[in-house]
Amino acid sequence: MLKWLTQANINIAHIDPGKPWQNGTNESFNGKFRDECLSMEWFRNRIDAKIVIAQFRRQYNEVRPHSSLGQLTPAEFKQQISSINSPEPAIS
């Protein structure tokens, strides 16, 4: 894996064991996911878990506003950025 990453000129970020603050974004999501999904549900089986987690993912990405995105959902933020970055159509 490391050889392929080097050949593809992809840098990796190493997080030292026991130092979750080195990736605050990931740790923030993990905490929310644990507190708002995993700790709130009792999964009967793997299929039940997949359904509940998919519902949480949709809620988190498409319904829930995020303060770091100016109170937009990630889907709205992506759409806004895409419209800003897309070239203007040529007027003839």
SVG drawing of the C-alpha trace seen along z (x, -y; Angstrom):
<svg xmlns="http://www.w3.org/2000/svg" viewBox="-34 -37 41 47">
<polyline fill="none" stroke="black" stroke-width="0.4" points="0.0,0.0 2.7,-2.5 4.6,-1.7 1.5,-2.4 0.8,-5.7 4.4,-6.8 4.2,-5.9 0.9,-7.7 2.5,-10.7 -0.1,-10.6 0.9,-11.9 -0.6,-10.4 -1.2,-12.0 -0.2,-9.9 -2.2,-10.3 -0.2,-9.1 -1.9,-6.5 -3.7,-8.1 -3.6,-11.6 -7.1,-12.0 -6.8,-15.8 -4.4,-15.5 -7.6,-15.0 -10.2,-17.1 -12.7,-16.9 -12.8,-13.1 -13.0,-13.0 -15.8,-15.5 -17.8,-13.4 -17.0,-10.2 -18.3,-11.8 -21.6,-13.0 -22.1,-9.6 -21.5,-7.7 -23.7,-10.1 -26.5,-10.7 -26.8,-7.3 -24.9,-4.4 -25.7,-5.1 -29.4,-5.8 -30.1,-2.6 -30.3,1.1 -29.5,3.0 -31.1,6.4 -28.9,7.5 -26.5,6.2 -29.3,5.2 -31.0,3.2 -27.7,1.4 -27.2,0.7 -30.6,-0.9 -30.3,-3.1 -26.8,-4.2 -27.9,-5.0 -30.8,-7.1 -28.3,-8.9 -26.0,-9.6 -28.8,-11.1 -29.9,-13.3 -26.4,-14.4 -25.5,-15.2 -28.8,-16.4 -31.0,-17.8 -28.9,-18.9 -27.2,-22.3 -23.6,-22.6 -22.2,-25.7 -18.9,-25.2 -20.7,-25.5 -22.6,-28.7 -25.7,-26.8 -25.9,-25.0 -26.2,-21.2 -23.2,-19.6 -25.4,-18.9 -26.4,-22.6 -22.8,-23.7 -21.6,-21.4 -24.3,-22.7 -23.3,-26.3 -19.6,-25.7 -20.3,-23.8 -22.4,-26.8 -19.6,-29.2 -16.9,-27.1 -18.8,-26.2 -17.9,-28.4 -20.5,-30.9 -22.3,-29.8 -21.1,-31.6 -23.6,-34.2 -23.8,-34.4"/>
</svg>
